[in-house]
Amino acid sequence: MTSDSSLPVALITGAASGIGQALAIAYAQHGVRVVGGYFTGDTHDHTVTERLVSEAGGNCLMMPVDVTDSDSVEAAASAAVDYFGRLDYAIANAGLLRASPLLEMTDTRWNEMLNVDLTGVMRTFRAASRHMGEGAAMVAISSIAGGVYGWQEHAHYAAAKAGVPGLCRSLAVELAPRGIRCNAVIPGLIETPQSLDARNSLGPEGLAKAARVIPLGRVGRADEVAKLVRYLTSTDASYITGQSIIIDGGLTVRWPE
């Protein structure tokens, strides 16, 4: 056990960049200790998250986590308890994004996507729930692609993300007797390394073009999503469970032009 054992602990998958990294920093700023999972095949340097959390005054344990491997996810949840003495929050943020038209959609591509973006959420929550009790909270990151809209050449991604709110609603009911809350966050167009990938997502030009139809006039920032997730796991949201909250600058409610 390290540092003040009374401080809450959060497990974040996909914490090496984007929303996961922003959330680790946000938690550090509010006295939440972090176990951050990173994928060893990722090109992002996970030590950057460690440094940023430290600069924010927090305590962070980064470790390799493959959400397609149940043993890997279980080890991360257990590490939170072994290292920090407890586990209060679980954020299923790790995700895969690959473009594939339907006629090029192999079973392997389909299954790989769902294995990470949907089943990986279940594995994260299953592992974390073993160590959680009254007052604990879980949040999964979905997407407006699937959660609200369709997205051409991304049927596998949209299907996985559409399944996340259903999983969270069911777990909210199942885990409520134990005092554990479960919600989904549905980000709109957020500038992250994933969305800046012009091959599999919109890329810089696509994001700039999309910003023109967002009522607030811009794409979102990772830290803005992180603030919502942090709120949902805080005691300020103690009566919110089973919900899917969209954060999109008004994109999904604008009048078509």
C-alpha positions as CSV (number, residue, x, y, z in Angstrom):
1,M,0.0,0.0,0.0
2,T,1.3,3.5,-0.8
3,S,0.2,7.0,0.2
4,D,-3.0,7.8,2.1
5,S,-5.2,4.6,2.1
6,S,-8.3,6.7,2.6
7,L,-8.0,8.2,-0.8
8,P,-10.1,6.5,-3.6
9,V,-8.5,4.5,-6.3
10,A,-9.5,4.3,-10.0
11,L,-8.6,1.7,-12.6
12,I,-8.5,3.2,-16.1
13,T,-7.9,1.2,-19.2
14,G,-6.4,2.9,-22.3
15,A,-4.7,5.4,-20.0
16,A,-1.6,6.1,-22.2
17,S,-3.3,8.8,-24.3
18,G,-6.5,10.7,-25.1
19,I,-9.4,10.5,-22.8
20,G,-7.8,7.9,-20.5
21,Q,-4.7,10.1,-20.0
22,A,-6.9,13.2,-19.4
23,L,-8.9,11.3,-16.8
24,A,-5.8,10.1,-15.0
25,I,-4.7,13.8,-14.7
26,A,-8.2,14.9,-13.6
27,Y,-8.3,12.3,-10.9
28,A,-4.8,13.2,-9.7
29,Q,-6.0,16.8,-9.3
30,H,-8.9,15.7,-7.1
31,G,-7.0,13.2,-4.8
32,V,-7.9,10.0,-6.6
33,R,-5.0,7.5,-7.0
34,V,-4.8,5.8,-10.4
35,V,-4.0,2.4,-11.8
36,G,-3.6,3.1,-15.5
37,G,-3.7,0.3,-18.1
38,Y,-1.8,0.6,-21.4
39,F,-1.6,-1.8,-24.3
40,T,2.0,-2.8,-25.1
41,G,1.3,-2.6,-28.8
42,D,0.3,1.0,-28.5
43,T,2.8,3.6,-29.9
44,H,2.0,6.1,-27.1
45,D,4.5,6.3,-24.3
46,H,2.7,5.4,-21.1
47,T,5.4,7.1,-19.0
48,V,4.0,10.4,-20.2
49,T,0.9,9.7,-18.2
50,E,2.9,8.8,-15.2
51,R,4.8,12.1,-15.4
52,L,1.7,14.2,-15.9
53,V,-0.1,12.6,-13.0
54,S,2.9,13.2,-10.8
55,E,3.1,16.9,-11.9
56,A,-0.6,17.1,-11.0
57,G,0.2,15.9,-7.5
58,G,-1.2,12.4,-7.9
59,N,0.0,8.9,-7.5
60,C,-0.2,6.6,-10.5
61,L,0.7,3.0,-11.2
62,M,0.9,2.2,-14.9
63,M,0.8,-1.4,-16.0
64,P,0.3,-3.3,-19.3
65,V,-3.4,-4.4,-19.7
66,D,-4.8,-6.3,-22.6
67,V,-8.6,-6.1,-22.4
68,T,-8.9,-9.1,-24.7
69,D,-7.2,-11.2,-22.0
70,S,-9.3,-11.9,-18.9
71,D,-6.2,-12.8,-16.8
72,S,-4.5,-9.5,-17.8
73,V,-7.6,-7.5,-16.7
74,E,-8.0,-9.4,-13.5
75,A,-4.3,-8.8,-12.7
76,A,-4.8,-5.1,-13.1
77,A,-7.8,-5.0,-10.8
78,S,-5.9,-7.1,-8.2
79,A,-2.9,-4.8,-8.5
80,A,-5.0,-1.8,-7.5
81,V,-5.8,-3.5,-4.2
82,D,-2.3,-4.9,-3.7
83,Y,-0.6,-1.6,-4.4
84,F,-3.1,1.0,-3.1
85,G,-5.3,-1.1,-0.8
86,R,-8.6,-0.6,-2.5
87,L,-10.5,-0.1,-5.8
88,D,-13.4,2.4,-6.0
89,Y,-13.8,3.3,-9.7
90,A,-13.4,1.4,-12.9
91,I,-13.3,3.2,-16.3
92,A,-13.5,1.1,-19.4
93,N,-11.8,3.4,-21.9
94,A,-9.6,1.1,-24.0
95,G,-10.8,1.0,-27.6
96,L,-10.0,-0.1,-31.1
97,L,-11.0,1.8,-34.2
98,R,-10.5,0.4,-37.7
99,A,-12.4,1.2,-40.9
100,S,-13.8,-1.7,-42.9
101,P,-16.5,-1.7,-45.6
102,L,-19.1,-4.4,-45.2
103,L,-17.9,-6.4,-48.3
104,E,-14.4,-6.4,-46.9
105,M,-15.5,-7.2,-43.3
106,T,-14.0,-10.5,-42.3
107,D,-15.1,-12.5,-39.3
108,T,-11.6,-11.8,-37.8
109,R,-12.0,-8.0,-38.2
110,W,-15.5,-8.1,-36.7
111,N,-14.6,-10.3,-33.8
112,E,-11.5,-8.3,-33.0
113,M,-13.4,-5.1,-32.8
114,L,-16.1,-6.5,-30.5
115,N,-13.5,-8.3,-28.4
116,V,-11.9,-5.0,-27.5
117,D,-14.7,-2.4,-27.6
118,L,-17.5,-4.4,-26.0
119,T,-16.3,-7.6,-24.4
120,G,-13.3,-5.7,-23.1
121,V,-15.7,-3.5,-21.2
122,M,-17.4,-6.5,-19.7
123,R,-14.0,-8.0,-18.7
124,T,-12.9,-4.7,-17.1
125,F,-16.1,-4.4,-15.0
126,R,-16.2,-8.1,-14.1
127,A,-12.7,-7.9,-12.8
128,A,-13.2,-4.6,-10.9
129,S,-16.5,-5.6,-9.4
130,R,-14.8,-8.4,-7.4
131,H,-13.0,-5.8,-5.3
132,M,-15.8,-3.1,-5.1
133,G,-18.4,-2.3,-2.5
134,E,-20.8,0.4,-1.4
135,G,-20.1,3.7,-3.1
136,A,-18.1,2.3,-6.0
137,A,-18.8,3.4,-9.6
138,M,-18.1,2.2,-13.1
139,V,-18.1,4.2,-16.4
140,A,-17.7,2.9,-19.9
141,I,-16.8,5.1,-22.9
142,S,-19.2,4.5,-25.8
143,S,-19.4,6.8,-28.9
144,I,-22.0,8.7,-30.9
145,A,-21.0,6.3,-33.7
146,G,-23.3,3.4,-32.7
147,G,-24.6,5.1,-29.5
148,V,-26.6,7.6,-31.6
149,Y,-25.6,7.6,-35.3
150,G,-24.5,5.1,-37.9
151,W,-21.1,5.4,-39.5
152,Q,-20.3,4.0,-42.9
153,E,-17.4,1.5,-43.1
154,H,-17.5,1.2,-39.3
155,A,-20.4,-1.2,-38.7
156,H,-18.3,-3.3,-36.4
157,Y,-17.2,-0.3,-34.3
158,A,-20.7,1.1,-34.2
159,A,-22.2,-2.3,-33.2
160,A,-19.7,-2.6,-30.3
161,K,-20.3,1.0,-29.1
162,A,-24.0,0.5,-29.4
163,G,-23.8,-2.5,-27.1
164,V,-22.0,-0.5,-24.3
165,P,-25.0,1.4,-23.0
166,G,-27.0,-1.8,-22.9
167,L,-24.3,-3.5,-20.9
168,C,-24.1,-0.6,-18.5
169,R,-27.9,-0.5,-18.0
170,S,-28.0,-4.1,-17.1
171,L,-25.0,-3.9,-14.7
172,A,-26.6,-0.9,-13.1
173,V,-29.5,-3.0,-12.1
174,E,-27.5,-6.1,-11.2
175,L,-24.9,-4.3,-9.0
176,A,-27.2,-1.7,-7.4
177,P,-27.9,-4.0,-4.3
178,R,-24.1,-3.9,-3.7
179,G,-24.1,-0.1,-3.9
180,I,-22.2,0.0,-7.2
181,R,-23.2,2.4,-9.9
182,C,-22.7,1.9,-13.6
183,N,-23.0,4.5,-16.4
184,A,-22.0,5.1,-20.0
185,V,-20.6,8.3,-21.5
186,I,-21.2,8.9,-25.2
187,P,-18.6,11.3,-26.6
188,G,-19.2,13.1,-29.8
189,L,-16.4,14.4,-31.9
190,I,-13.4,14.7,-29.5
191,E,-9.9,15.6,-30.6
192,T,-7.8,12.6,-29.5
193,P,-5.0,10.6,-31.2
194,Q,-7.7,8.2,-32.3
195,S,-9.9,10.8,-34.0
196,L,-6.9,12.4,-35.6
197,D,-6.1,9.1,-37.4
198,A,-7.1,10.1,-41.0
199,R,-7.1,6.5,-42.2
200,N,-9.5,5.0,-39.7
201,S,-11.3,8.1,-38.4
202,L,-11.9,11.7,-39.5
203,G,-8.4,13.0,-39.3
204,P,-7.5,16.7,-38.7
205,E,-9.3,17.9,-41.9
206,G,-12.4,15.9,-41.1
207,L,-12.6,17.2,-37.6
208,A,-12.2,20.8,-38.8
209,K,-15.1,20.3,-41.3
210,A,-17.3,18.6,-38.7
211,A,-16.7,21.5,-36.3
212,R,-18.7,23.7,-38.6
213,V,-21.9,21.8,-37.9
214,I,-21.5,21.5,-34.2
215,P,-23.7,24.1,-32.4
216,L,-20.8,25.1,-30.0
217,G,-18.6,25.6,-33.1
218,R,-15.8,23.3,-32.2
219,V,-14.9,19.7,-31.5
220,G,-14.5,18.6,-27.9
221,R,-11.4,18.1,-25.8
222,A,-10.4,15.0,-24.0
223,D,-10.3,16.8,-20.6
224,E,-13.9,17.8,-21.1
225,V,-14.9,14.2,-21.3
226,A,-12.7,13.4,-18.4
227,K,-14.5,15.9,-16.2
228,L,-17.8,14.2,-17.0
229,V,-16.5,10.8,-16.1
230,R,-14.9,12.1,-12.9
231,Y,-18.3,13.6,-11.9
232,L,-20.1,10.4,-12.6
233,T,-17.8,8.4,-10.3
234,S,-17.9,11.1,-7.6
235,T,-20.3,11.2,-4.6
236,D,-22.0,14.2,-6.3
237,A,-23.5,11.7,-8.7
238,S,-24.5,9.2,-6.0
239,Y,-28.1,8.8,-7.4
240,I,-27.1,8.5,-11.1
241,T,-26.9,4.9,-12.4
242,G,-27.8,3.1,-15.6
243,Q,-27.6,6.3,-17.7
244,S,-25.9,7.1,-21.0
245,I,-24.9,10.7,-21.2
246,I,-24.0,12.4,-24.5
247,I,-21.2,15.0,-24.5
248,D,-21.1,16.4,-28.0
249,G,-21.4,20.2,-28.1
250,G,-25.0,19.9,-29.2
251,L,-24.3,17.9,-32.4
252,T,-27.0,15.3,-31.9
253,V,-29.7,17.9,-31.2
254,R,-29.1,20.4,-33.9
255,W,-31.7,21.0,-36.6
256,P,-30.6,19.4,-39.9
257,E,-29.5,22.0,-42.4
